[in-house]
Each structure stands twice: as structure tokens, then as C-alpha cells.
Amino acid sequence: MIEPKHKRISVSRQCDLIGLPRASYYYVPKDDDPYNQLLMNLIDEQFTKAPFYGVDRMTAWLRREAHAVNPKRIRRLMRRMGLEAIYPKKKLSKANSAHKKYPYLLKDVLVATPDEVWSTDITYIRLQHGFVYLVAIMDWHSRYVLAWDISITLDAAFCIQALERALKISRPGIFNSDQGVQFTSVDFTSILEREGIRISMDGRGRVYDNIFVERLWRTVKYEEVYLNHYLTVADARKGLERYFNFYNMERIHESLGYRTPYEVYYEKPATRQQPKQAA
């Protein structure tokens, strides 16, 4: 992690070495409406419990919690957080013609070995004053988190950085994501196409197309984020690095026969290189 008073390596050089944008290290959250921040934290906790809560239901829940809010405000905050309820919806919006369409390839697919399918998603991570976004890339079969990154903005750059680190470990047959602008960007999809990886994207309104990453977010938040109070972006990165090391290397999963994601991912083939722990 970054050591501000390191005798030999400057903060800028340390940021370069771990791939952390200097702007993220020096980031000080802008003075936002403290009430908006409170609402976003409440929305985050409730959405983690009930990811099928859309704007109307989230508004109703907050009103039951004695918050006099309207749907317009909650829609704006959920959009800012990158949240969209996962439940079947009527096709009310026109398709976005700005990006190439990719089909969902995982219906009725049985994933039996590592690297058949990777998936990714972004979630909101609260700080004491402000928030960051977290992206993770996971192997479906083993639940192993190959790479992750955080950012103060929802641009594609930190997702691309995580993808490039994951591809230094191995390469999947299929890469699945939602239709977020980060994952549909040409900069992101061109990397997958160059590597010969088949691209799969969740259908809008599809229920639990990316179920394993949704479960990961709940686990990360209940076991790490909600138990700690990150003051800065650097604190969040340090805490998440510690947690993902634990998650991959030590946390046993009943669905994996009480083994760790690391043990299952590196079961075979034996020729796969052992990586330095991705961060």
C-alpha cells in the first residue's frame, strides 16, 4: 500500500507501481449534501438485501423509515450509484444503438471447470464522507476473484485495468457482463475480441443473469464494508485488498465442497501460472 513518508519512493511512483491513479489517492470527497449521502448508504444496504427493489419500492421503503423522499430523488441517487433493480421488466425503453449487441450465452450452460466463464460487475462502496465504485472479475466455476479495482468515477478505465490484470493470469472461453457503458465500450470489448473471447451480456430486466457476482457483492459488504468505516480511498483499497486475499485464499464455500476459491481454481490444469495476488 501507499506509504506517504517512504524515504526512497515518492507517492507518485508508488501509485504508478500499484496502478492507482494519483487522483484517486489524493481524492477528497466534495462537500455533498450529507442527507443525500445518508440516503445513498441506506439505499445501498437495502439494495444489498433486496436487489429487486426498484425506484418505487425503494422510495416506499424509505418513507416507511421516516424519510420524506420522492421517486425523482431516489431515481437520481440510484442512477448515481449505478443501481438497477434485477427483476423482469416490460420492454419500455428503446435499445441503445450506440454499441454492438451481444447475446446472453449462459442460459442452461453447465460450467464445470475453471476459465469456462468469467463475469464482472460494478458496485457502490461507501466511505465515511463520500463513496467509490468497485469492479471485480470472477471465475464462475471456482468463485475466484481474478482482479478488482476501485475508482472515484464510473468511467471505463478502471474496468479495463482490472480486465488487463485478470488476463495476465489466464483467459476465459466466455466473458459475461451487464450492458453498462463501461463494458459495452469499444475500448473494453475490443480487448476481449482481440483475445478470441466470446462476449455474453445480460438481457435488460433478466433475473440473476450475473448471480455469482451479485452474491459476491453481498458477501463483501456484509463481511467487510459494513464492518469497517473507510475514511479515504486509500483506506478502502487497503481494506478490500485484505478482504479479497482472505476471500480467495482462506474463506471456504459450502458450494465448493468447503474448499476455497483458490483451491478450486488452481485444481487444473497444472500448467496455469500461479499469479501474484491481483489487486
N, C-alpha and C positions, 0 to 999 in steps of 0.2 A: 504494500500500500504506500501512499504518498507520505513522505517524511519531510515536512516543511523546513526543518532545520538540518537537513542532511549536509554533512561537511563537504562532500565531493560532487554530488549530483544535484543540479538545480531542479526546482519544482517543474519547470517546463520540460526538462529532459525526462524526469520521472513519468510525467503524463504521456510523453511520446512512447516510452518503453512499454507501458501497460495499455496503450491505445485509448487513453482517456482524453477527450477534448479538453484543452485548458479552460475553455469557457465553462465547462461543467464543474471543474474543480473550484474555480473562483465564483461560481454562481451563488448569488444571494437572492432569495425569492423576493419578487416585487411585493410591495405593500398591497395585498389583495384584500378584498372585503373579508374580515375574519368570519363573518356569518356564512359567506359562500364556502369558505374553507371547511367550516363545521359541517355544512350540508354535504359537501363532497365526501368527507370522511364517513358520514352516516350512510350516504348512498353506496359507498364502496363496501362497507360492512354488510349492508342488507343485500346488495347485489351478489356478494360472495356467497351468502346463504341461499339466495333465491335468484339465480341468473335469468329467470324467466320474467322478472319484473321489468316491464316497460315504463314509459313515462307516466302514463295514467295511474298504474298501480303503485309506482314509486311515490308519486305525488300524494295519493290517498294514504299510503303508509306513513309518510312524513307528517301529514295532517293529524293522523291518529297519535303521533308522537308529539303533538302540540306545536308544530311548525306551520305557520300560515304561509304556505307557498302556493304558487300556481304552476300549471303544466309548462308554461313558456320558460320559466326559470329553470325548472328541472330538466327540460329538454336541452337547454343551453349547457347546463353543467354536465349532463351525461355525455353530450357530444364532446365537450372539452376533455372529459375523462376517457373518451374513446369507447364508451359502453353502448352496447345494443343488446336488447333482450333476445334470448335464444328460445324462440317458440314459433310455431307455424304462423305465418302471416299471409294475408291476401296480397296478391301482386299489385300493389298500389303505385309503385314507382317505376319509371322507365329505366331500362337497362342503361348502364353507363357505357357509352360507345367509345370512351377515351382510351380504353385498354383492351387488349386481346382477351377473349373469353376462354377460360379453361374449364373442362368438365370436372365434376367430382368423381374420382376414380376408386373410392374406397367402399362403395356400397357392397355389402356381403363379402368383402375381402377378408380372408383369414390371414393375419400377419403372424408368421411362425418363427421368423429368425430376425436377428438384428439387421439394420440397414435396408430392410424392405421399404419401410415408410418412416420419414421424418415429418414432424409438424411444428408449426410455430404460431405464436400469438403475442399480443402486447397487453399489458395490464397496468393499472394505476397503482403507484406506491406512495403512500403519504409520508411527508416529513412533518416535523413539529410546526414548521411555518413554510408551507408550500408542498410541492409534490414532484415526483419524477415518473417516467414511464420505464417499464421493464419489458424486454423482449427475451424469449428463450426459444431454443431449438431442441426438440426432444425426439429420441428414437421411440417409436410406438411400442415395439416388442418388449424392450427392456425398461422403458421409462427413464432411460439415462439422458441427462441434460448435457448435450454436447457443447453448447455455448450459450452465453447470455450476455446482455449489456443493458445499460441504463442511459437515459437521455432526458434532458430538460424540455425537449420538443418532440413532436410526433413526426419528424421528417424520416426519410428512409435510410439515412446514413448509418444510424446505429444498428438497424436491422441488417444492413449489408455487411457491416463489420462482424456481427455475430455469425452470419452465414459463412463468411470467408474463414473465420476461425474453425467453424464446425467442419468445413470441407478439408481442412488440414488433417483432420482425424480420419475421415472416411467419406463415402459418398452413398446416398440412398438411391433406391430404384424409383421411388415416388416421393415428392415433396408436397405436403398439404398445408394450405393456409386458408384464411378467410379472404374476402375481396377488398380488404383495406388498401388504401392508396399506397402504403409502404410496400406491400407485397405484390401489387399489380404494376408497380413502376417498371419501366423498361430496364433501369439500372439493376433492379433485383432479379427479374425474370430472365434477363439475358445471361446472368451467371449460371442459373440452373440449366438453361438451354445449351450453353457452351459446354457444360459438363455432361450433357446427354441424360439429364434427369427429367423424368416425366412430371409435369406440374398438375396438381389437383387443387381445386378450390371449392370451398364450401358453397353450397347454394344459399342465396339470401333467404333467411327465415327457416333454414333447415335446423332440425333439433339435434344438438350434440354431435355435429359432424366432426368437431375437434375436441371430443370428450376428454382425451387424456391430458391435454394442456389445460382445459378448464379445471380438471381435478388437481393438477399441479398448482394452479393459482390458489385454490382453496388451501392446499397444504402449506404453501409458502407463507400465506398471510396468517393463518391460524398458528403455525408453529414458529414463525419468525417475526413478521412485520408487526402484528398486533401486540406482540410481547415486548417490543422494543420501541424506542422513541428516537428516530433518527433526527438529528439536528441539521445535518448538512448532506449534500450529495455524496461527499466522501464517506460519511458515516453509513449511508445507505449501501454504498458499494462494498464497504468492509463487512457489514452485517450479512449482506446477500452472498458475498464470496464465502464467508464462513459457513452459511447455511447450505449452499449448493454443494460444497465439499462434503458436508455431513450427509445430505440427501443422496448423493451419488455413491459414496463410499461406505456409509455406515447404516443408513436408515433401511431396515428390512421391510419388504412389502408382502402382505399375505398373498396377493395375486401372483407374486413371483416365487411362490413356494418358500416364503420367508428368507429370500435372498436379497441382496442389494442390487440396484440398477447396474452398478459397475460389474458385479459378478456375472450377471446375465448378459450384459452387452459384450463382454470380453470372453465369453464362453467359447465362441468360434466365429470366424476362422482364426486359427492360431497365427496367421501371417499379418493380421491387422496390427499396426504400430500402436504401442502404448503411449498415449499423449501426456504432455504436461497438462495439469488440470486447467481446462478452459475457464475463462472469467469474462 
